[in-house]
Amino acid sequence: MIYIEEHISEPHPSMRKLQELTRAHERSTMLSFYDGTVLLSNMIKFAGAKKCIDVGVFTGYSSLAWALSVPEDGIVVACDISTEYTDIGKPFWKEAGVDHKIDLRIAPAVDTLQSGTYDFIFIDADKESYDTYYEQGLQLLRQGGIIAIDNCFWNGLCMKDSDTSASTEALRQLNAKIKKDSRVTAVMVNVADGTFICLKK
Ligand SMILES: C[S@@+](CC[C@H](N)C(=O)[O-])C[C@H]1O[C@@H](n2cnc3c(N)ncnc32)[C@H](O)[C@@H]1O
């Protein structure tokens, strides 16, 4: 909504530049929305989160947002399979002075999400694996930590029963599963493409 865009805080200059560059990319629709990154950045800061995982980096916009939000001794484990995409973001991580906080792992996220304890996990990669990332993420998340899941609306397709594509079905089933999941307290928020915010009990 334009009214929201007019009133939301200005992005960090490096985030603004990376956003503009990514908007010209042929896969620009994969770029995270700014309102969602501000909401989650505020949550990271409020919670004092230090250890984060970014599942799905693309040009590095979300990783940059989390790295700017954790303290100096914080870390963002950034998971992607494409150096072609992630190489675009690296100069902006450096320019913002937070590249030392980003631990980029080029591998299927399912292999990276194997060990450690984390405060915050953002899921925004291949849709059919979201449930796997959610389950792996819950294992790695500390009690009281948060998993935020992007695309729970999937551009409205999750609400359209006629759409039975694999991605839509995967997201729809995960949405229904989280509603009943006693391991978390979850709220679906109408920002970005729909964001599920799940706090581990
Ligand atoms: C929607 S984009 C991420 C957008 C990013 N969060 C941002 O802020 O702009 C999805 C990313 O997931 C990556 N991806 C796809 N399959 C993956 C996998 N199996 N493991 C890790 N990353 C994967 C893609 O290469 C792509 O960069």
The ligand as a Gaussian input file, in Angstrom:
#p B3LYP/6-31G(d) Opt

LIG

0 1
 C       13.067000     -15.881000      -2.982000
 S       14.798000     -16.005000      -3.192000
 C       15.418000     -15.367000      -1.668000
 C       15.205000     -13.886000      -1.536000
 C       16.008000     -13.249000      -0.423000
 N       15.607000     -13.724000       0.883000
 C       15.915000     -11.731000      -0.458000
 O       15.904000     -11.095000       0.579000
 O       15.843000     -11.145000      -1.546000
 C       15.067000     -17.733000      -3.080000
 C       16.533000     -18.187000      -3.088000
 O       16.557000     -19.557000      -2.683000
 C       17.643000     -20.177000      -3.319000
 N       17.462000     -21.626000      -3.271000
 C       16.713000     -22.411000      -4.082000
 N       16.822000     -23.694000      -3.727000
 C       17.650000     -23.728000      -2.651000
 C       18.158000     -24.776000      -1.822000
 N       17.818000     -26.042000      -2.029000
 N       18.984000     -24.453000      -0.816000
 C       19.335000     -23.152000      -0.601000
 N       18.883000     -22.123000      -1.347000
 C       18.056000     -22.413000      -2.354000
 C       17.637000     -19.578000      -4.718000
 O       18.911000     -19.711000      -5.331000
 C       17.232000     -18.134000      -4.451000
 O       18.365000     -17.302000      -4.370000

